[in-house]
Amino acid sequence: MYKAIIVDDEDLVRQGLRKHFDWSEHNIEIVADLSDGQKAFQFVKDNHVDLVLTDVLMPYMDGITLAKNLRELYPEIKIIFISGHDDVSYLKNALKVEAVDYILKSIDLDELKDTVSRVVNTMNTENQSKKTMADMENLLNQSFPLLQERFFITMIRDDFEDPNIMKERIEFLNIPLNDEMYYCVLVVQIQRIYSKFHVLSERERQLLSLQIQNECTEVGKQYSDTICFENKQGEYVMILSLSEDEYEETLLEVSENIDKRLNGCMNLPVSIGISDRFKGLENIKTSYENAANAISKRYLLDDELTISVDKYEMDESLKEYKERAEKSLQECLSCGNTEQVSEVLRELFNIIREKFHHDEEQNLMIFLLLLPTRIVTDIKINKKSDYSNQRMILEKFLCCGDFEEQCLLIQKLYFEVATLMSSMSKTYSHTIINQVRKTIDERFKEQISISTLAKDVYLTPTYLCVLFKQVTGTTINDYLTLTRLEKAKKLLSDPYIKLYDVCYEVGYLSPSYFSRLFKKYTGISPSEYRNVAIASSEQ
């Protein structure tokens, strides 16, 4: 029932309106009648009111002022003016404050009935609209998790034509993503998914999927802000925020902990693909594709390694045809995949034949011809054969009768390289690790970064971290730390070298940090270690 008050300085008018009009017929209850606008305004501030019937001229606060004050604080309240003054200026003032209607004294009850009916109808319509909007808001709030997941899937599957719309949706859905942070995408795929899921009921499948998603989210949130969602059955996508510092080992730890929880605790073997770090929301789709491709192309140290990453550094300036071709071929050659080599070459040959004139065609064919010898040289494989002799290969190429013969020669050459790479994958891995160790042993005094080490061996930082941990059982940073601390121990044995000089000599810039690190790994401080070393030498 709607609440109404009557405001008039004449007692007879107030009593007459109360007694001689059936307010209940219109679902209205008169909760008060007041003699001036000031009392009415205070009453409305203390009580809920839907409708105000007010005289225009009253002491202390007139009806026009009352209406203006009510409009400022309670714009939803409906106002009907009742006045014996039919002056046009009053009518104009009433309309300025958006009064619902204006009734002249003496009051015609039929006219009042029509006016009140219109007001009630208006309030009914507005309340129904408010209820509908409230129901929709409630439904929207309940649907937020679903809307967020749909948006996540859209981000990795579709291209956004308007970045501003993407940002608006991210803000509306309260998603913690922006263009300023660095991110990385992890793709977690459950192996042999159908054998794991088909024996379950639909309810059990949904519960298992939620458990997997929760496990991945919990692991990710231990290291950074994490978004995790199911893209399709058996595939879960994680978006992790990263600092600008070295992040590769963090990604490795996240991946290893996910593998422990899902494979070790839940008996769900997984493959995990890792994208390179990126900045800019428009790059999420590409990064997802790179992480998923890292699994499908199996850039692995061996078949038992569950963590897959892009093996070669992505170059954002790969706009020219040669650079695109080199990247594609470099990837499939290095992982020794002859089927993929054949597929990529067939596509490249078709493009060369269709899009380039003769001179450009031959230029590109020679480029493809010599590319494998460059790859073999770049990755520093010692075992080489006739195909590493560029002069001999060029002679064979020039003896080809036509384009088709050239294609066959290049394909044969690539198959030989891919086969060699496949047979030497483990030898190659140990060669890479030995080179990284040698670099650390020689340059431990410098501020060496994982990115610098990765560039030296033509790998991405993330892939190098995975490779190093798989081969050595320790991380690059731990190896660097232990190398520095072993050097520090030798220097500490010399009493003439100051402690802070030892710190600088082994590559640390902060003596206090060096001391904490030394004690963490050895159990004693540098000064205590020195005392023990000197005492031992004197005995």
C-alpha positions in Angstrom: 0.0 0.0 0.0 1.3 3.5 -0.9 1.9 6.0 1.9 0.6 9.6 1.4 0.5 12.8 3.5 -1.8 15.8 3.2 -0.2 19.3 3.7 -2.5 22.3 4.1 -2.7 25.1 6.6 -6.5 24.8 6.8 -7.8 22.1 9.2 -11.1 21.7 7.3 -9.3 20.9 4.1 -7.1 18.3 5.7 -10.0 16.7 7.6 -12.2 16.8 4.5 -9.7 15.1 2.3 -9.2 12.4 5.0 -12.9 11.6 5.6 -14.6 12.2 2.3 -12.3 10.4 -0.1 -11.8 6.7 -0.3 -8.1 6.4 -0.3 -8.0 2.6 0.3 -9.8 2.1 -3.1 -6.6 3.4 -4.7 -4.3 1.3 -2.4 -3.3 4.5 -0.5 -2.9 5.0 3.2 -2.9 8.6 4.6 -0.1 8.4 7.2 -0.2 12.0 8.3 -1.8 15.4 7.7 0.4 18.5 8.4 -0.2 22.2 8.6 2.9 23.6 6.8 5.7 22.6 4.5 8.4 22.7 7.1 6.6 20.0 9.2 5.9 18.0 6.1 9.5 18.1 5.0 10.8 16.9 8.4 8.1 14.1 8.4 9.2 12.9 4.9 12.9 12.8 6.1 11.9 10.6 9.0 9.3 8.4 7.2 8.8 6.7 3.9 6.2 8.6 1.8 5.1 7.9 -1.8 2.7 10.7 -2.4 2.4 14.3 -1.1 -0.8 16.4 -1.6 0.1 19.9 -0.7 -1.3 23.4 -0.7 0.7 26.1 -2.5 0.5 29.0 0.0 1.4 28.0 3.6 3.3 29.6 6.5 7.0 28.7 7.3 7.5 26.8 4.0 5.2 27.1 1.1 4.2 24.2 -1.2 6.5 25.2 -4.1 9.6 25.3 -1.8 8.5 22.0 -0.2 8.2 20.4 -3.6 11.7 21.6 -4.7 13.3 20.3 -1.5 11.6 16.9 -1.9 12.6 16.7 -5.5 16.3 17.2 -4.6 16.3 14.4 -1.9 13.5 12.1 -3.0 12.8 12.5 -6.7 10.6 9.4 -6.8 7.9 11.0 -4.6 4.8 12.1 -6.5 3.4 15.6 -5.7 -0.1 16.9 -6.3 -0.7 20.7 -5.7 -4.0 21.7 -4.2 -4.7 25.5 -4.1 -7.4 28.0 -4.2 -5.3 30.3 -6.3 -5.7 29.9 -10.0 -3.0 32.4 -10.8 -1.0 31.3 -13.9 2.4 32.0 -12.1 1.6 29.4 -9.5 0.8 26.9 -12.1 4.1 27.6 -13.9 6.0 27.1 -10.6 4.2 23.8 -10.0 5.2 22.5 -13.4 8.8 23.6 -12.9 9.1 21.2 -10.0 7.4 18.4 -12.0 4.2 18.2 -10.0 2.0 15.3 -11.1 -1.0 17.5 -11.2 -2.6 20.7 -10.0 -6.1 20.7 -8.4 -8.0 23.9 -7.6 -10.1 24.5 -4.5 -12.9 23.9 -3.9 -12.0 20.3 -4.6 -14.1 18.3 -7.0 -13.9 14.7 -5.7 -14.4 13.2 -9.2 -11.5 15.3 -10.4 -9.5 14.2 -7.4 -10.3 10.6 -8.1 -9.2 10.9 -11.7 -6.0 12.6 -10.6 -5.2 10.1 -7.9 -5.9 7.2 -10.3 -3.5 8.6 -12.8 -0.8 9.0 -10.1 -1.3 5.4 -8.8 -1.1 4.0 -12.3 2.1 5.9 -12.8 3.5 4.6 -9.6 2.4 1.0 -10.4 4.1 1.2 -13.8 7.3 2.6 -12.3 7.4 0.0 -9.5 6.9 -2.8 -11.9 9.7 -1.4 -14.0 11.9 -1.2 -10.9 11.0 -4.7 -10.0 11.8 -6.0 -13.4 15.2 -4.1 -13.4 16.0 -5.4 -9.9 15.2 -9.0 -11.1 17.4 -8.5 -14.1 20.2 -7.1 -12.0 19.9 -10.0 -9.6 20.0 -12.4 -12.5 22.9 -10.6 -14.0 24.9 -10.8 -10.8 24.1 -14.5 -10.5 25.3 -15.0 -14.1 28.6 -13.2 -13.6 30.7 -16.4 -13.4 29.1 -17.7 -16.5 29.5 -14.4 -18.4 33.1 -14.2 -17.3 33.9 -17.7 -18.5 32.1 -17.0 -21.9 34.2 -13.9 -22.2 37.5 -15.8 -21.4 36.6 -18.3 -24.2 35.9 -15.5 -26.6 39.2 -13.9 -25.8 41.2 -17.0 -26.9 39.0 -17.9 -29.8 37.9 -14.7 -31.5 39.6 -11.5 -32.7 38.3 -8.3 -31.2 37.8 -5.7 -33.8 37.4 -2.9 -31.3 39.8 -2.9 -28.3 37.7 -0.3 -26.5 34.7 -2.7 -26.4 37.0 -5.4 -25.1 38.2 -3.1 -22.3 34.6 -2.1 -21.4 33.6 -5.7 -21.0 36.7 -6.5 -18.9 35.8 -3.5 -16.6 32.1 -4.4 -16.5 32.8 -8.1 -15.7 35.3 -7.0 -13.0 38.1 -9.1 -14.7 41.7 -8.3 -13.4 43.3 -7.8 -16.8 44.8 -4.6 -18.2 47.2 -3.4 -20.9 49.9 -2.4 -18.4 50.8 -5.8 -16.9 52.8 -8.6 -18.3 51.0 -12.0 -18.7 51.7 -15.6 -19.7 49.2 -18.2 -20.8 49.4 -21.8 -19.6 47.4 -24.5 -21.3 46.8 -27.6 -19.2 45.5 -30.6 -21.2 44.4 -33.9 -19.5 46.0 -36.8 -21.4 43.8 -39.7 -22.6 40.8 -37.5 -21.7 38.1 -39.8 -23.1 39.2 -42.8 -21.1 39.2 -40.7 -18.0 35.8 -39.0 -18.5 33.6 -41.4 -20.4 33.2 -43.8 -17.5 31.7 -41.0 -15.3 28.2 -39.7 -15.1 27.6 -36.1 -16.2 27.5 -34.9 -12.6 30.8 -36.7 -11.9 32.3 -35.1 -15.0 31.3 -31.6 -13.9 32.5 -32.1 -10.4 35.9 -33.5 -11.6 36.2 -30.6 -14.0 35.6 -28.1 -11.2 38.1 -29.8 -9.0 40.8 -29.6 -11.8 40.0 -26.0 -12.3 40.2 -25.2 -8.6 43.5 -27.1 -8.3 45.1 -25.1 -11.1 43.7 -21.8 -9.7 45.1 -22.5 -6.2 48.5 -23.3 -7.6 48.6 -20.2 -9.8 47.4 -17.9 -7.0 50.4 -18.9 -4.8 52.6 -17.0 -7.3 50.5 -14.3 -9.0 47.0 -13.1 -9.9 45.5 -16.0 -11.9 42.6 -16.5 -14.1 41.7 -20.1 -14.9 38.8 -21.5 -17.0 37.8 -24.6 -19.0 38.0 -24.0 -22.7 36.8 -27.5 -23.7 36.6 -30.8 -22.0 40.0 -31.8 -20.7 41.7 -28.4 -21.5 42.1 -25.7 -19.0 43.6 -22.2 -19.7 45.4 -20.2 -17.1 46.4 -16.5 -17.5 49.1 -15.5 -15.0 50.2 -11.9 -14.3 54.0 -11.6 -14.3 56.5 -9.0 -12.9 59.1 -7.5 -15.2 61.8 -9.4 -13.3 62.9 -12.9 -14.4 59.8 -15.0 -14.4 60.8 -18.2 -16.2 61.4 -20.2 -13.1 58.1 -19.1 -11.6 56.3 -20.5 -14.6 58.3 -23.7 -14.3 57.4 -24.1 -10.6 53.7 -23.4 -11.4 53.7 -26.1 -14.1 55.5 -28.6 -11.9 53.1 -28.0 -9.0 50.1 -28.4 -11.3 51.6 -31.7 -12.6 52.1 -32.9 -9.0 48.6 -32.1 -8.0 46.8 -33.5 -11.0 49.1 -36.3 -12.0 50.6 -37.2 -8.6 47.5 -36.7 -6.4 44.6 -37.2 -8.7 46.2 -39.7 -11.2 45.4 -37.4 -14.1 48.5 -37.2 -16.4 48.7 -33.8 -18.0 50.6 -31.9 -20.7 51.2 -28.2 -20.0 51.9 -25.7 -22.7 53.5 -22.3 -21.8 53.4 -19.2 -24.0 56.1 -16.5 -23.9 55.5 -13.4 -21.8 53.3 -10.7 -23.4 51.9 -7.3 -22.8 48.6 -6.1 -24.3 45.2 -7.7 -24.1 45.0 -8.1 -27.9 47.8 -10.7 -27.6 46.0 -13.1 -25.4 44.6 -15.1 -28.4 48.0 -15.5 -30.0 49.6 -16.5 -26.7 47.0 -19.1 -26.1 47.6 -20.5 -29.6 51.3 -20.6 -28.9 50.9 -22.4 -25.6 48.5 -24.9 -27.2 50.8 -25.4 -30.2 53.7 -26.0 -27.8 51.8 -29.2 -26.7 50.6 -30.3 -30.1 54.0 -29.9 -31.7 55.7 -31.6 -28.8 58.7 -29.3 -28.2 59.9 -31.6 -25.5 63.1 -32.9 -24.2 61.7 -36.4 -24.3 58.3 -38.0 -24.3 58.1 -38.1 -20.5 58.4 -34.3 -20.1 54.9 -32.9 -19.4 55.8 -29.2 -19.8 55.9 -27.8 -23.3 57.0 -24.4 -24.4 57.7 -22.4 -27.5 61.3 -23.5 -28.4 62.5 -20.5 -30.4 62.2 -16.9 -29.6 59.1 -15.2 -31.1 59.9 -12.1 -33.1 57.1 -9.6 -33.3 58.6 -8.1 -36.4 58.1 -11.3 -38.5 56.3 -9.5 -41.3 58.4 -10.5 -44.3 57.9 -13.8 -46.0 61.5 -15.0 -45.4 61.2 -14.5 -41.7 57.9 -16.3 -41.5 59.3 -19.2 -43.5 62.4 -19.4 -41.4 60.5 -19.5 -38.2 58.1 -22.3 -39.3 60.9 -24.4 -40.7 63.3 -23.8 -37.8 60.6 -25.1 -35.4 59.7 -28.4 -37.2 63.4 -29.1 -38.2 64.6 -28.7 -34.6 62.1 -31.1 -33.2 62.8 -33.6 -35.9 59.3 -33.9 -37.2 59.6 -35.1 -40.8 55.8 -35.1 -41.4 55.5 -31.5 -40.3 58.6 -30.6 -42.4 56.8 -32.1 -45.5 53.6 -30.2 -44.7 55.3 -26.8 -44.2 57.5 -27.2 -47.3 54.5 -28.1 -49.5 52.7 -25.0 -48.4 55.7 -22.8 -48.9 56.4 -24.2 -52.4 52.8 -23.5 -53.4 53.0 -19.9 -52.2 56.3 -19.3 -54.0 54.9 -20.8 -57.2 51.7 -18.7 -57.1 52.8 -15.3 -55.7 56.3 -14.6 -57.0 57.8 -14.0 -60.4 60.8 -16.1 -61.5 63.7 -14.0 -60.0 61.9 -13.7 -56.6 61.0 -17.4 -56.8 64.7 -18.5 -57.3 65.8 -16.1 -54.6 63.4 -17.6 -52.1 64.2 -21.2 -53.2 68.0 -20.6 -52.6 67.1 -19.1 -49.2 65.1 -22.3 -48.3 67.9 -24.4 -49.7 70.6 -22.9 -47.4 68.4 -22.5 -44.3 69.1 -26.0 -42.8 72.9 -25.4 -42.9 72.4 -22.2 -41.0 70.2 -23.9 -38.3 72.8 -26.7 -37.9 75.5 -24.1 -37.4 73.5 -21.9 -35.1 72.6 -24.7 -32.6 76.3 -25.7 -32.5 75.9 -29.4 -33.4 79.3 -30.9 -34.1 78.2 -33.8 -36.2 77.8 -32.6 -39.7 77.6 -34.2 -43.1 77.6 -33.2 -46.8 74.5 -31.0 -46.4 76.6 -28.6 -44.3 78.7 -27.8 -47.4 76.9 -24.9 -48.9 79.0 -24.9 -52.1 78.2 -28.5 -52.8 74.4 -28.0 -52.2 74.4 -24.9 -54.5 76.0 -26.9 -57.2 73.3 -29.6 -56.9 70.6 -26.9 -56.9 71.9 -25.3 -60.1 71.9 -28.7 -61.9 68.2 -29.1 -61.3 66.2 -29.0 -64.5 63.0 -27.3 -63.2 61.2 -26.0 -60.2 59.9 -29.5 -59.3 63.4 -30.9 -59.1 64.5 -28.0 -56.9 61.6 -28.8 -54.6 62.6 -32.5 -54.4 66.2 -31.6 -53.6 65.2 -29.2 -50.8 62.8 -31.7 -49.3 65.4 -34.4 -49.3 67.9 -32.1 -47.6 65.3 -31.1 -44.9 64.5 -34.7 -44.2 68.1 -35.5 -43.5 68.4 -32.5 -41.1 65.2 -33.4 -39.3 66.3 -37.1 -38.9 69.7 -36.0 -37.6 68.0 -33.6 -35.1 65.6 -36.3 -33.9 68.5 -38.8 -33.3 70.6 -36.2 -31.5 67.9 -34.6 -29.3 69.3 -35.8 -26.0 72.9 -35.1 -27.0 71.9 -31.7 -28.2 70.1 -31.0 -24.9 73.2 -31.9 -22.9 75.3 -29.8 -25.2 73.1 -26.8 -24.5 73.2 -27.3 -20.8 77.0 -27.7 -20.7 77.3 -24.5 -22.6 75.0 -22.7 -20.1 77.0 -24.1 -17.2 80.3 -23.0 -18.9 78.9 -19.4 -19.4 77.8 -19.2 -15.7 81.2 -20.6 -14.5 83.0 -18.0 -16.6 80.7 -15.0 -16.0 79.3 -15.5 -12.5 80.7 -12.0 -11.5 78.4 -10.3 -14.0 74.7 -9.6 -13.6 73.7 -12.6 -15.8 70.0 -13.0 -16.7 68.1 -16.0 -17.9 67.2 -14.1 -21.0 70.9 -13.5 -21.8 71.7 -17.2 -21.3 68.8 -18.2 -23.5 69.8 -15.9 -26.4 73.3 -17.4 -26.3 71.9 -20.8 -27.1 69.0 -19.6 -29.4 66.2 -20.7 -27.1 63.4 -18.9 -25.3 64.0 -18.3 -21.6 61.1 -20.5 -20.5 62.2 -23.4 -22.7 65.8 -23.1 -21.3 64.5 -23.2 -17.7 62.5 -26.4 -18.5 65.4 -28.0 -20.2 67.9 -27.1 -17.5 65.7 -28.4 -14.7 65.0 -31.6 -16.6 68.6 -32.3 -17.3 70.3 -31.1 -14.1 67.5 -31.5 -11.5 68.1 -27.9 -10.4 67.1 -24.4 -11.6 69.3 -22.0 -13.4 69.2 -19.5 -10.5 70.1 -22.1 -7.9 73.0 -23.2 -10.0 74.2 -19.6 -10.4 73.8 -19.1 -6.6 75.7 -22.2 -5.7 78.5 -21.3 -8.2 78.9 -17.9 -6.6 78.8 -19.2 -3.1 81.5 -21.8 -3.8 83.7 -19.0 -5.2 82.9 -16.9 -2.1 84.0 -19.7 0.2 87.5 -19.8 -1.5 87.7 -16.0 -1.1 86.6 -16.0 2.5 89.5 -18.3 3.3 91.8 -15.4 2.6 91.8 -13.2 5.7 93.2 -10.2 3.7 90.1 -9.9 1.5 87.4 -7.7 3.1 83.9 -9.3 3.4 82.2 -6.7 1.2 84.9 -7.2 -1.4 84.0 -10.9 -1.4 80.4 -9.9 -2.0 81.3 -7.8 -5.1 83.7 -10.4 -6.4 81.1 -13.0 -6.7 78.5 -10.8 -8.4 76.3 -9.5 -5.6 75.7 -5.7 -5.2 74.4 -5.8 -1.6 76.6 -7.1 1.2 73.5 -7.6 3.5 71.7 -9.6 0.8 74.9 -11.7 0.2 75.2 -12.4 3.9 71.6 -13.6 4.2 71.9 -15.8 1.1 75.2 -17.3 2.3 73.7 -18.2 5.7 70.6 -19.6 4.0 72.7 -22.0 2.0 75.5 -22.8 4.4 73.8 -22.4 7.8 76.4 -19.8 9.0 77.3 -16.2 8.2 80.3 -15.3 6.0 82.2 -14.0 9.0 81.6 -17.2 10.9 82.6 -19.3 7.9 85.9 -17.2 7.6 86.7 -17.8 11.3 86.2 -21.6 10.8 88.3 -21.6 7.6 91.2 -19.6 9.1 91.2 -21.8 12.3 91.3 -24.9 10.2 94.2 -23.7 8.1 96.2 -22.8 11.3 95.9 -26.3 12.7 
